[in-house]
Amino acid sequence: MKGLPDAIFVIDTGYQKGTIVEAKKLGVPVIGIVDTNNSPDGIDYVIPGNDDSSRAIRLYARGIADAVLEGRAQSLQEIVAAAETAQAE
């Protein structure tokens, strides 16, 4: 890694307490799936959900991965459009 991540996505906030504490120390926002048996303390963006079901975990992981890929593609399209606009001038 060249630097700190822009955010961290955590599925099992109870199990990953150390990760959340470290992210807070470094100022990295935390997005987390919080089940009823865990506390939302330290989570910047709480997503209520089941962190015990393998089907739910696959759904969350696929959703966040799709969002990241879509964001990257959109960012690339904006860069290309800006370059084309600059060339046209």
C-alpha positions as CSV (number, residue, x, y, z in Angstrom):
1,M,0.0,0.0,0.0
2,K,1.3,3.4,-0.9
3,G,-0.7,5.1,1.9
4,L,-3.7,4.9,4.1
5,P,-7.0,3.7,2.6
6,D,-9.8,6.1,2.1
7,A,-12.1,3.9,4.1
8,I,-12.3,0.4,5.6
9,F,-15.3,-2.0,5.2
10,V,-15.8,-4.4,8.0
11,I,-18.4,-7.2,8.0
12,D,-18.0,-8.7,11.6
13,T,-17.4,-5.6,13.8
14,G,-17.3,-7.7,16.9
15,Y,-14.5,-9.9,15.6
16,Q,-12.6,-7.0,14.0
17,K,-12.4,-4.7,17.1
18,G,-8.7,-4.3,16.8
19,T,-9.0,-3.2,13.1
20,I,-11.6,-0.6,14.1
21,V,-9.5,0.8,16.9
22,E,-6.5,1.1,14.6
23,A,-8.5,2.8,11.9
24,K,-9.8,5.3,14.4
25,K,-6.3,6.1,15.5
26,L,-5.3,6.7,11.9
27,G,-8.4,8.7,11.1
28,V,-9.6,6.2,8.5
29,P,-13.5,6.1,8.3
30,V,-15.0,2.7,9.0
31,I,-18.1,1.3,7.2
32,G,-19.4,-1.7,9.1
33,I,-22.1,-4.3,9.1
34,V,-23.4,-4.3,12.7
35,D,-25.4,-7.2,14.0
36,T,-27.6,-7.0,17.1
37,N,-25.0,-8.7,19.2
38,N,-22.3,-5.9,18.5
39,S,-22.0,-2.3,19.3
40,P,-21.9,0.4,16.6
41,D,-19.3,2.4,18.6
42,G,-16.4,3.3,16.4
43,I,-18.3,2.7,13.2
44,D,-18.7,5.9,11.1
45,Y,-21.2,4.4,8.6
46,V,-23.4,1.7,10.2
47,I,-25.1,-0.9,8.1
48,P,-27.5,-3.0,10.2
49,G,-27.3,-6.6,9.1
50,N,-26.6,-10.2,9.9
51,D,-22.8,-11.0,10.0
52,D,-23.3,-14.7,10.8
53,S,-24.9,-15.9,7.6
54,S,-22.5,-16.9,4.8
55,R,-25.1,-15.9,2.2
56,A,-25.5,-12.4,3.8
57,I,-21.7,-12.0,3.9
58,R,-21.4,-12.9,0.2
59,L,-24.1,-10.4,-0.5
60,Y,-22.4,-7.6,1.4
61,A,-19.0,-8.4,-0.1
62,R,-20.3,-8.5,-3.6
63,G,-22.2,-5.3,-3.1
64,I,-19.2,-3.4,-1.8
65,A,-17.0,-4.8,-4.5
66,D,-19.5,-3.8,-7.2
67,A,-19.7,-0.3,-5.8
68,V,-15.9,0.1,-5.8
69,L,-15.7,-1.1,-9.4
70,E,-18.5,1.2,-10.5
71,G,-16.8,4.1,-8.7
72,R,-13.5,3.4,-10.4
73,A,-15.1,3.2,-13.8
74,Q,-17.0,6.4,-13.3
75,S,-13.9,8.2,-12.2
76,L,-12.0,6.9,-15.2
77,Q,-14.8,8.1,-17.5
78,E,-14.7,11.6,-15.9
79,I,-10.9,11.8,-16.5
80,V,-11.3,10.8,-20.1
81,A,-14.1,13.3,-20.7
82,A,-12.0,16.1,-19.1
83,A,-9.0,15.2,-21.3
84,E,-11.2,15.2,-24.4
85,T,-12.7,18.5,-23.5
86,A,-9.2,20.0,-23.0
87,Q,-8.1,18.7,-26.4
88,A,-11.1,20.2,-28.1
89,E,-10.3,23.6,-26.8
